[in-house]
Every structure is written in C-alpha cells, then in structure tokens.
Amino acid sequence: MLDFKPPQHPDLLIGIDTRDDAGVFRLNSEQAVIQTLDFFTPMVDDPYLFGQIAAVNAINDVYAMGGKPLLAMNIVCFPACEDLSVLRSILDGGLSKIKEAGALLVGGHTIDDKEPKYGLAVTGLVHPEKVIGNAGAQPSDVLFLTKPIGNGILATAIKAGMISTSSYQEGIKWMTMLNNNAAEAVGKVGAHALTDVTGFGMVGHLHEMSAGSQVEIELYADKVKIMQGSLEYAQMGLIPGGAYKNRSYLQDKFASDEDVDRAVLDILFSPETAGGLLISVAEDKAEALQKAMEQRQCTCFMVGRVLNKGFKPIRIRNF
C-alpha cells in the first residue's frame, strides 16, 4: 500500500482527505474555485437521456459544495465505428443540462473506445465562507435527503428488460433533475454538512459524512423515500453488483436492527446516479430548511439524526 499524503496548502479549503464531492481552492477573500469530474457508461438506451443523466451527475457535485457551476468540459469515449449521430445526441443531452445550470461548455476531449462513456469536468465558484463540505456534521443535527433513492435498482431492471413504463419514467425524472433549487434552499438557511448520494449509495455517503465529522449517526430506514418500483424489483433480486461491493466495504461500519426490511437495506447500499442532497442541519433550522425547500417545490424528507461526538458504526433502524 502506498504511503500517500495529500498536499497541504493554506488556500486548499477541501482536498482529497475527506473524500468530498469536489476540491475547493480559495482564489481570494471573495472567491473559491470548485473542481470536479465524473463520467460513466450508459444506463439507459436513449442517448440524449444518457447525456442528460451523466451531465447532471457531474454538475450536482458543485451544488453539493454550496457553489454554482461556471464552466464544463466534455469527457467522451466512443467507438470510431459507431454512428456519430448517437454521439451527437449524447452531447446534446449533456449540453441541455449545462445550459439549464447556467454554465458554459468550453471544450472537452474524445478518445476511441470500445464502450461509450460520457461525463463532464466541471468548474464552479463559491464564496470561501460559504463552502459546505461533508465533514461538518454536529451532534443534534437533523439529516435530510432531497430525492428518493432506488435508481440503481431501476437501472438493473432496465438492463434485465423487466422494468415497467411507470418505473422507467420515475427513474428518468429524478436522474435528470439538477440539485440547483435544493442547493439554493440550503444556501439560504445554512447547513453544517452537505453531500450528494451517488455511487457509494446512501449508507456509503452517510459513512463519509460521519467519519469526516467524527460523529455518531443513526439512519431511519423506514423514513427514506424509495422510487416507484424499486422495492419490488429489489425483492425480486434485481440488485446491482455495486450494492454488494458497497456493503462489503462498509461491513464493519454499520449495524442494522433485525426489523429493517432486507430489500430496503439492499437499496440503502445500492449505487445511485445523480442522487439528491444529503444535508446535516442544526435542529433549530430544520423547519426553516423544509419551508425553503417547499418554496422552491423541492422534495425534502428527514432520514436520520446526528447523535454524539466520536465516530461509531452507523446505526440503521426504523423510526
């Protein structure tokens, strides 16, 4: 194992040591730059929708730091022998979300590859005093999530050719939704810690928050909203391989009560794509946060609490 120490710099506000959603570097007393990158293989057959989903997944990392996206660059792997109109649709889908976020596309890079892959490198801006990382959760904080989970299960059902039209539309709705309005609500009220739920799943990202903050957290499994159809598909055994990898890595970092539904537990470990914001907010600001979300027509529901100082395995239980 390499003995790697992350670089230290007085203006590096967030680096790699907390496994946050993006890096943040202070430019001056008024501005800090946010840098992130994300790309992956298609999870839907429609190239335009794939482009939208991949772009949202990358752009949302900037919102998860409390910032606003400024510039984006395409990252493309595509087979040279394939129809370039498919690539055009992917790029058009991504561009539609870049524009929706108020950012500018300034270039990118393409390589010939056997399997299509697409995503973005995104640069954002934030005031240095308004950066919200994943490592600031405090005892008595309330935890909120702004999107239901389960699209990893739905993606598996898509690949198996077993998904219903309504469940497909449900997954697309959430995966193509930017977290801009929810992030605006968080910025108005303030939060101690913030991240988005993506590849490491609900429990994985909650672990990063609890470990980085050095706090004890409990997650209420029955309070977490689940996308239409996901529970039924999970009960059928349509679980992505990433869920088992996440659970294996986290095996000594959580403890679940016996009455927690096994299929729900599978969903809590399942990788998400373009998931919602996971917010740790002071208890006396919880109501204000919910009102700010309602004003912006954003989904927001309580999923757990921060209990005490000192890291312990996450307790997963029913409320």
N, C-alpha and C positions, 0 to 999 in steps of 0.2 A: 504493500500500500504506500502510495506516495505521501511524503510529508509536505503537504502544500499549505502555505499560509497566505490568506487573502491579502492583497496590497492595502496598505494603510495610507490615507491622505486626509488632511483636515477638511477638505471640501467634498469628500466622498460620503454623502449622507447615508446611502444604503448600498451595500455591495453584495457579495455572494454569501457572506457568513450566516445570514438569517434565511436563506433560500426564499427570498421575497419574489414578487411578481416581476420586478424590473429593477435596474440600477438607477440611482439618483445622484447627480453630481451638481453641487452648488456653483453657479456661474458668478453670482454677485449677491448682494443683500436682498435683491428683489426677485431673482430668477434662479431656478434649478432645472436642469435638463433630465428628463426621464428617458431611458433607453431599454427597449425590449425587442424580442424576436420570437416568432413561433410559426411553424408550418407542419403540415401532416398530409397523409394520403386521404383520398375521398372516402366519405362515409355515406354519401348519397349518390345516386346515379346522375342526377341533374347537374351539369357542370356549372351553371350560373348560381344555383343554390350552394354548391360546394364552395365556390369563390366567396360568396357572402359569409358563409359559416366560418371559413378559415380566416377571413379578414376580421370578423367580429371577435373571434377568439384571441387574436393578436392585439387588436386595438383596446379590448377590455382591460388588458394589463395596465395600461396607462391610467384608466379610471380607478383601478384598484390601488393606485398610489396617491390618489387625491388630485391627479393632474388632468390636463386636457391634451389630446393628440394634436400634433402640429404637422409632422411630415411622415410619409410612409414610402417604403420601397418594396417592390415585389420580389419574392423568392420563388423561383419556378424550376421544377424538374419535370420534363415532359419528353415522351418518346418522339424522336425525329420522324418516325414513320407514321405517326398518327395524324388524324385530321386536325389541322391548325384552327379550324372553326371551333373545335371543342376548347382549345386553349383560349381563344378569344372570349368565349362565354365565361370561362373561369375568371379571366382578368376583368371582364365587365362586371361580374358579380362582386368581386373584391372592390373595384372602383366605386360601385354604388354605395358601399358601406363606408369607404374612406370619405366620400363626399358628405354622407349623412353625418359623419362625426365632425365635419368642419375642418378636416385635414387636407393636405395636398400630397398627391402622388408625385415623386420626384425621380423615379427611375427604378432600377432593380437589376436582377441577374438571372439568366436562364441557362440550364445545362441539359444535355441529352441524358435521359434516364429511362430505364425500362418501365418504371411505375410512376404515374403522375403524382406530384406533390406540389402544394402551394401554400403560401403564407406571406407574412409581412415582417419587415423590420420597421419598428415604429418609434418615432421620437416625439416626446411630449414636453410640456412645460408646467411648472408648479412653483408657487412661492415657497422658499425654503422652510418657512414656519408652518406651512400647511401640508407638508408631506405626511402621509399616513401609511406607515409600514404595517407588517403583520406581527410585530413583536412588542406592542404596547398595551396589551390587554391587562386590565386591573381587576382585583377582587371586587365582587358585587356587580360587575358589568353584566349586561344582558346581551345575548347573542341573537342576531337577526340574519335571515337569508332573504334575498330578493328574487329568486327564481326557484321553482320546484326542481327536484333532481330526477334522474332516470333516463336521460337521453343516451347514455352508454348502453343501457339495456335495449332501448328502441333501435339504436344503430345495429345491434346484434340481431334483432328481429328483422330489420331491413335486409341484412346480408343473408339471413336464412329464408327470405321470401315469405315471411309469416306475419308481417305487420299489417294491421288494418289501416284503412284510409284515414280514419279519425285520429289514430295514434301517430301516424306519419305526420299529419298536419300539426298535431300538438308538438311534436319534437322540432319540426321546422320553425314553428312560431317562436320558440324560446331560443333556439340556436342562432337565429338570425337577428336577435334583439340586442342592440347595443346597451351597455350599462350606463349610458350618459345621464339619463334622468335620475336614476338611483344615486349615481355619484354626486350629482348636483344637490340632492337632498342631504346626503352625508356631509357635504361641504358646508351646507347651511347650518346644520345642527352641531357637527363635530363628532369625532369618534376616537377612541383610544387605539384601535387596531382595525385593519382592513385588508382583505384579500379577496380573490375570486376563486370559485370552485371549478377546477378543470381536471387535468389528467390524474392527479393523485386522489381524486374522489373527495367526498365530504369529510370523511374521517382523516384522510391524509393531510388536507389543508388545515383542518382544525388542529391536528397534531403540530404542524409547523407553527401555528399561532401560539399554542400552549407552551411548546418547547422554547420558542423565541422569547416569549413573555415571561417564562418561568412561573407559570400559574397552573392551578388545577381547574379542569373544565369538566362539566357534565353536559352531555348531549341528550336531548329528549327525542327518541326515535319516532314516537307517535305524533310529534308536532311538526316533523319535516314533511312538507308537501311533496307528493310524488306525481310525476306526469302520467296522464291518462294512458293506461295500458301497461305501464312499466311493471307494476306489481304482478299482474297476471303473467306477463312474459317471464319475469324472474322466477315465479312459482313453477313455470314450465321448464326451467333450467337454462334459459337463454341468457347466460351470464358471460360477459366479455372476459378474455384471458387477463386483461389488465386488472380486473377486480381481484383475482386470486393473487396476482403479484403484489398489489397494494396491501392486501390483507396479510400476506406472508411477511412483508417488510414491517408491518405495524403490529405483528402478533404479540409483542411484549409491551406495546404502547397504548393498549386499550383493554377495558374489561366490560363485558356486556351482561346485563341481567338475563336470567333464563326466560323471562316472559317477552323478550324482544323478538318479534317475528323474524324468522330466519331469512325470508325473502327480502324483508326491509333491510336487514343487516347486509345482505349481498348488494343491495342498491346503494347503501351508505359507503361501500368500498369501491363501487364501480366508477371508472373514469368518466368525467363529464367533459363536454365540449361547449365552450362559450357559456359557462355557468354564471350564476348570479353572484352578487357581492355578499361576502360573509363579514358581518360587522360586529365589533365589540364596542358597545356604547355604555356610558355611565347610566346607572339605573334611573337617575333623575332626569335624563334626557331621552329616555326610551319613548315616552309618549310623544314628545316633540318630533322625534325621528319618524314615527309612524304617521303623524299628521303631514309632515313634509313629503313623505312618500305618497300619501293619498292625494295631496295637491297636485302631484306630478303623474298620477294614475299609475303608480308603480306597485307591484306586488311586494309585500314585506311581512314576514312572519317570524315569530320568536322560535328559536330552536334549542336554546340552552342558556347556561349561565357560567360565569367565572366564579369559582368558589373561594380559593385561598391562594396566597403566595406559595411558591415552591412547586416545581413540576411533579406531577404524578400521572400515571396512565389515565387516558380519557375514560370516564365512566359513561357508558351508553345505557340508558334506561328509558322507560316510559314515564311520561309526566304524571 
